[in-house]
Amino acid sequence: MADDADPQLSGHDTADGRGRSHVGKIALIGAVEIDDEGQPGRARLVVLPDYSAEKIGAFVRRTVEPKSGLLTDGLPAYKSLAGRYDHRPKVVGKMAAYVLVPWAHRLFSLFKR
């Protein structure tokens, strides 16, 4: 069993269209349980006060069973989870993020409707 986890911002873009500025936005994090066949199970979506390692780590520890697989984007805040999970960070780069963490992105897509 593994989980997709991904932080997102909902609201307005930054002035230059880049980065994770919180100005005018709501900071969200989501996780989707993935079964052994790759199908989604339970999902969690939470508002965070910020994207600190402390806040992200607390969400993951409340949501994901220790030693579970954890597929995330390359956000450095996840580094604090090393050893507790089978953490597999994927830096998105030029690839579409939905390819790497598809179920987490589906969760956010449905939320934004």
N, CA and C of each residue as an Amber inpcrd file, in Angstrom:
protein
   339
   0.8500000  -1.1670000   0.0000000   0.0000000   0.0000000   0.0000000
   0.8970000   1.2300000   0.0000000   0.4840000   2.2340000  -0.7300000
   1.2550000   3.4760000  -0.8160000   0.2850000   4.6440000  -0.7730000
   0.8120000   5.8260000  -0.6150000   0.0120000   7.0380000  -0.6190000
   0.6550000   8.0650000  -1.5200000  -0.1950000   8.7840000  -2.2930000
   0.2160000   9.9910000  -2.9950000  -0.0080000  11.1260000  -2.0150000
   0.9270000  11.9940000  -1.8340000   0.7380000  13.1830000  -1.0050000
   1.2840000  14.3740000  -1.7550000   0.5620000  15.4810000  -1.7020000
   0.9770000  16.6420000  -2.4690000   0.3890000  17.9030000  -1.8560000
   1.2160000  18.9280000  -1.6210000   0.6770000  20.2100000  -1.1890000
   0.2720000  21.0420000  -2.3960000  -0.7590000  21.8310000  -2.2580000
  -1.2400000  22.6890000  -3.3300000  -1.6720000  24.0170000  -2.7360000
  -1.7720000  25.0140000  -3.5770000  -2.3180000  26.2970000  -3.1830000
  -3.5890000  26.5290000  -3.9630000  -4.6030000  27.0130000  -3.2980000
  -5.8460000  27.3390000  -3.9650000  -6.0470000  28.8430000  -3.8530000
  -6.3320000  29.4820000  -4.9390000  -6.5400000  30.9270000  -4.9040000
  -5.8210000  31.6110000  -6.0410000  -5.2220000  32.7490000  -5.7430000
  -4.5930000  33.5740000  -6.7770000  -3.1390000  33.1950000  -6.9960000
  -2.6450000  33.4320000  -8.2190000  -1.2390000  33.2020000  -8.5270000
  -0.3790000  34.3070000  -7.9280000   0.9120000  34.0300000  -7.7980000
   1.8470000  35.0610000  -7.3590000   1.9660000  36.0950000  -8.4730000
   2.5400000  37.2320000  -8.1570000   2.6580000  38.3160000  -9.1380000
   3.4010000  37.8660000 -10.3900000   4.4510000  37.0610000 -10.2110000
   5.2110000  36.6080000 -11.3830000   4.7760000  35.2300000 -11.8620000
   3.7410000  34.6490000 -11.2200000   3.2170000  33.3570000 -11.6490000
   4.0270000  32.1590000 -11.2100000   5.0540000  32.3740000 -10.3450000
   5.9050000  31.2660000  -9.9330000   5.9220000  31.1670000  -8.4120000
   6.3380000  30.0160000  -7.9200000   6.5540000  29.8550000  -6.4880000
   5.3180000  29.4210000  -5.7310000   5.4800000  29.3060000  -4.4050000
   4.3950000  28.8760000  -3.5320000   4.0420000  29.9850000  -2.5490000
   3.8440000  31.1830000  -3.0640000   3.4740000  32.2920000  -2.1960000
   2.1030000  32.0230000  -1.5850000   1.9400000  32.4000000  -0.3240000
   0.6530000  32.2090000   0.3520000  -0.2480000  33.4290000   0.2340000
   0.2340000  34.4970000  -0.3640000  -0.5390000  35.7240000  -0.4460000
  -1.8180000  35.4720000  -1.2340000  -2.9520000  35.6830000  -0.5920000
  -4.2470000  35.5060000  -1.2450000  -4.6130000  34.0700000  -1.5330000
  -3.9470000  33.1210000  -0.8890000  -4.1880000  31.7080000  -1.1680000
  -4.4420000  30.9300000   0.1120000  -5.0190000  29.7770000  -0.0500000
  -5.2130000  28.8310000   1.0480000  -4.2390000  27.6910000   0.8170000
  -3.4100000  27.3830000   1.8060000  -2.4390000  26.2870000   1.6940000
  -3.1450000  24.9750000   2.0240000  -3.0930000  24.0410000   1.1090000
  -3.7380000  22.7440000   1.2760000  -2.7180000  21.6280000   1.1040000
  -2.9750000  20.5080000   1.7540000  -2.2000000  19.2980000   1.4960000
  -3.2040000  18.1500000   1.4010000  -2.9140000  17.2100000   0.5250000
  -3.8030000  16.0720000   0.3550000  -3.0230000  14.7810000   0.2570000
  -3.6870000  13.6990000   0.6140000  -3.1020000  12.3620000   0.4980000
  -4.1900000  11.4090000   0.0270000  -3.8050000  10.4850000  -0.8200000
  -4.7300000   9.4650000  -1.3240000  -4.1010000   8.1040000  -1.1030000
  -4.8340000   7.2250000  -0.4450000  -4.3740000   5.8540000  -0.2280000
  -4.4580000   5.0920000  -1.5430000  -3.4120000   4.3610000  -1.8850000
  -3.3690000   3.5820000  -3.1280000  -3.2520000   2.1070000  -2.7570000
  -4.1550000   1.2670000  -3.2800000  -4.1040000  -0.1610000  -2.9390000
  -3.0600000  -0.8910000  -3.7850000  -2.9150000  -2.1730000  -3.5580000
  -1.8860000  -2.9580000  -4.2440000  -2.0960000  -3.0410000  -5.7530000
  -3.3130000  -2.7760000  -6.2200000  -3.5950000  -2.7710000  -7.6640000
  -3.4520000  -1.3720000  -8.2650000  -3.0510000  -0.3920000  -7.4400000
  -2.8730000   0.9610000  -7.9400000  -4.1420000   1.7960000  -7.9540000
  -5.1920000   1.3280000  -7.2980000  -6.4660000   2.0400000  -7.2710000
  -6.5770000   2.8840000  -5.9960000  -7.2850000   4.0210000  -6.0840000
  -7.4010000   4.8920000  -4.9200000  -8.3460000   4.3380000  -3.8650000
  -8.0450000   4.6840000  -2.6340000  -8.9060000   4.3280000  -1.5070000
  -9.3160000   5.6060000  -0.7940000  -9.0200000   5.6670000   0.5010000
  -9.3800000   6.8530000   1.2860000  -8.5370000   8.0530000   0.8690000
  -9.1290000   9.2340000   1.0170000  -8.4300000  10.4760000   0.6860000
  -8.5790000  11.4590000   1.8400000  -7.5780000  12.2860000   2.0190000
  -7.5940000  13.3280000   3.0430000  -7.1580000  14.6350000   2.3940000
  -7.8070000  15.7140000   2.7690000  -7.4820000  17.0470000   2.2930000
  -7.5650000  17.9690000   3.4980000  -6.4900000  18.7190000   3.7820000
  -6.4090000  19.5320000   4.9930000  -5.8500000  20.9150000   4.6580000
  -6.3610000  21.9300000   5.3260000  -5.8110000  23.2810000   5.2300000
  -4.6260000  23.3690000   6.1890000  -3.5030000  23.9020000   5.7040000
  -2.3020000  24.0830000   6.5210000  -2.0440000  25.5720000   6.7390000
  -1.4610000  25.9320000   7.8790000  -1.0920000  27.3360000   8.0770000
   0.1190000  27.7330000   7.2320000   0.9750000  26.7590000   6.8930000
   2.1530000  27.0110000   6.0610000   2.7080000  25.6660000   5.5930000
   3.7330000  25.7230000   4.7380000   4.3400000  24.4990000   4.2090000
   5.6420000  24.1450000   4.9070000   5.7150000  24.3840000   6.1890000
   6.9190000  24.0350000   6.9360000   7.0180000  22.5190000   7.0820000
   8.2370000  22.0430000   7.3070000   8.4420000  20.6140000   7.5390000
   7.6370000  20.1490000   8.7470000   7.5110000  21.0050000   9.7340000
   6.7410000  20.6680000  10.9400000   5.2720000  20.4110000  10.6150000
   4.6600000  21.2950000   9.8550000   3.2210000  21.1640000   9.5380000
   2.9630000  20.0100000   8.5640000   3.8090000  19.8890000   7.5430000
   3.6460000  18.7960000   6.5820000   3.8950000  17.4620000   7.2750000
   4.9450000  17.3850000   8.0810000   5.2520000  16.1590000   8.8040000
   4.1220000  15.7360000   9.7240000   3.5120000  16.6930000  10.4230000
   2.3900000  16.3800000  11.3180000   1.2150000  15.8010000  10.5330000
   0.9180000  16.3780000   9.3630000  -0.1670000  15.8520000   8.5240000
   0.1330000  14.4210000   8.0950000   1.3330000  14.1880000   7.5980000
   1.6880000  12.8540000   7.1170000   1.6500000  11.8420000   8.2680000
   2.1850000  12.1990000   9.4200000   2.1840000  11.2700000  10.5630000
   0.7630000  10.9400000  11.0280000  -0.1710000  11.9010000  10.9250000
  -1.5760000  11.6410000  11.2990000  -2.2990000  10.8120000  10.2480000
  -1.8390000  10.8790000   9.0080000  -2.6020000  10.3370000   7.8880000
  -2.0620000   9.0180000   7.3440000  -0.7420000   8.8320000   7.3580000
  -0.1040000   7.7010000   6.6960000   0.5220000   6.7690000   7.7360000
   0.2610000   5.4750000   7.6020000   0.8340000   4.4760000   8.5070000
   2.3530000   4.4280000   8.3650000   3.0800000   4.3330000   9.4900000
   4.5390000   4.2040000   9.4020000   4.9420000   3.0140000   8.5310000
   6.0440000   3.1520000   7.8330000   6.6140000   2.1460000   6.9290000
   5.8360000   1.9940000   5.6230000   4.7750000   2.7750000   5.4390000
   4.0370000   2.7510000   4.1730000   4.8600000   3.4310000   3.0960000
   4.5510000   3.1200000   1.8530000   5.1420000   3.8460000   0.7450000
   4.5670000   5.2520000   0.7170000   5.3840000   6.2250000   0.4090000
   4.9340000   7.6120000   0.3580000   5.5330000   8.2620000  -0.8750000
   4.6960000   8.5350000  -1.8580000   5.1160000   9.1570000  -3.1050000
   4.7550000  10.6320000  -3.0330000   5.7620000  11.5090000  -3.1060000
   5.5350000  12.9500000  -2.9890000   6.2690000  13.6890000  -4.0910000
   5.9890000  14.9870000  -4.1680000   6.8070000  15.8220000  -5.0390000
   8.1320000  16.0700000  -4.3150000   9.0010000  16.8580000  -4.8890000
  10.3330000  17.0390000  -4.3240000  10.4560000  18.1310000  -3.2800000
   9.3630000  18.5820000  -2.6870000   9.4030000  19.6360000  -1.6820000
  10.3320000  19.2390000  -0.5360000  11.3280000  20.0650000  -0.2080000
  12.2950000  19.7130000   0.8410000  11.6730000  19.4290000   2.2030000
  10.5050000  19.9530000   2.4930000   9.8650000  19.7300000   3.7960000
   9.6100000  18.2490000   4.0720000   9.5420000  17.4200000   3.0410000
   9.3170000  15.9850000   3.2400000  10.5540000  15.2530000   3.7510000
  11.7240000  15.8820000   3.6710000  12.9600000  15.2240000   4.1070000
  12.9120000  14.8180000   5.5720000  12.1130000  15.5240000   6.3660000
  11.9990000  15.2020000   7.7910000  11.3320000  13.8460000   8.0320000
  10.7600000  13.2550000   7.0080000  10.0430000  11.9790000   7.1470000
  10.9230000  10.7730000   6.8370000  12.1720000  11.0220000   6.4660000
  13.0830000   9.9340000   6.1020000  13.1900000   8.9140000   7.2320000
  13.1580000   7.6440000   6.8580000  13.2900000   6.5630000   7.8330000
  11.9680000   6.0870000   8.3980000  11.0040000   6.9640000   8.4780000
   9.6950000   6.5910000   9.0330000   8.7930000   5.9600000   7.9710000
   9.0240000   6.3240000   6.7060000   8.2080000   5.8500000   5.5760000
   9.1300000   5.3820000   4.4600000   8.5750000   4.6320000   3.5220000
   9.2800000   4.2950000   2.2920000   9.0450000   5.4780000   1.3550000
   9.7640000   6.5630000   1.6070000   9.5410000   7.8270000   0.9060000
  10.2020000   7.8030000  -0.4610000   9.4020000   8.0840000  -1.4900000
   9.8830000   8.1280000  -2.8630000   9.5630000   9.4860000  -3.4760000
  10.3850000  10.5010000  -3.1940000  10.1100000  11.8240000  -3.7560000
  10.3640000  11.8550000  -5.2560000   9.5340000  12.5670000  -5.9600000
   9.6690000  12.7360000  -7.4080000   9.6800000  14.2160000  -7.7240000
  10.7980000  14.6990000  -8.2360000  10.8760000  16.0940000  -8.6320000
  10.1480000  16.2300000  -9.9630000   9.1860000  17.1270000 -10.0040000
   8.3140000  17.2460000 -11.1650000   9.0710000  17.7670000 -12.3730000
   9.8270000  18.8390000 -12.2360000  10.5480000  19.3960000 -13.3770000
   9.6010000  19.7690000 -14.5030000   9.9340000  19.3630000 -15.7170000
   9.1090000  19.7050000 -16.8780000   7.9580000  18.7250000 -17.0940000
   8.0050000  17.5900000 -16.4020000   6.9410000  16.6090000 -16.5490000
   5.6740000  17.0830000 -15.8430000   4.5350000  16.7550000 -16.3950000
   3.2650000  17.1010000 -15.7480000   3.1520000  16.3580000 -14.4210000
   2.8300000  17.0830000 -13.3690000   2.7730000  16.4910000 -12.0260000
   1.7520000  15.3650000 -11.9310000   0.6670000  15.4330000 -12.7050000
  -0.3450000  14.3880000 -12.6130000   0.1820000  13.0300000 -13.0780000
   1.2730000  13.0260000 -13.7980000   1.8840000  11.7640000 -14.2120000
   2.5600000  11.0960000 -13.0130000   3.1570000  11.8910000 -12.1390000
   3.9070000  11.3580000 -11.0060000   3.0380000  11.0390000  -9.7950000
   2.0900000  11.9010000  -9.4680000   1.1900000  11.6830000  -8.3290000
  -0.2560000  11.8450000  -8.8190000  -0.7160000  10.9020000  -9.6350000
  -1.9970000  11.0780000 -10.3170000  -3.2040000  11.1790000  -9.3970000
  -3.2620000  10.3680000  -8.3650000  -4.4710000  10.3700000  -7.5340000
  -4.5470000  11.6030000  -6.6580000  -3.4200000  12.1100000  -6.1870000
  -3.4240000  13.3640000  -5.4220000  -3.8930000  14.5090000  -6.3190000
  -3.4440000  14.5270000  -7.5590000  -3.8820000  15.5850000  -8.4610000
  -5.3500000  15.4480000  -8.8400000  -5.8480000  14.2380000  -8.9200000
  -7.2850000  14.0500000  -9.1630000  -8.0850000  14.6190000  -7.9940000
  -7.6060000  14.3680000  -6.7610000  -8.2710000  14.9050000  -5.5710000
  -8.3520000  16.4290000  -5.6470000  -7.2440000  17.0920000  -5.9650000
  -7.2530000  18.5580000  -6.0580000  -8.1180000  19.0450000  -7.2170000
  -8.1200000  18.3330000  -8.3220000  -8.9660000  18.7270000  -9.4530000
 -10.4360000  18.7110000  -9.0720000 -10.8330000  17.6720000  -8.3740000
 -12.2320000  17.5800000  -7.9300000 -12.5660000  18.6570000  -6.9050000
 -11.6180000  18.9660000  -6.0380000 -11.8280000  20.0050000  -5.0370000
 -12.0400000  21.3670000  -5.6790000 -11.2860000  21.6510000  -6.7370000
 -11.3360000  22.9730000  -7.3780000 -12.5810000  23.1950000  -8.2320000
 -13.3640000  22.1700000  -8.4660000 -14.5640000  22.3310000  -9.3110000
 -15.5930000  23.1940000  -8.6790000
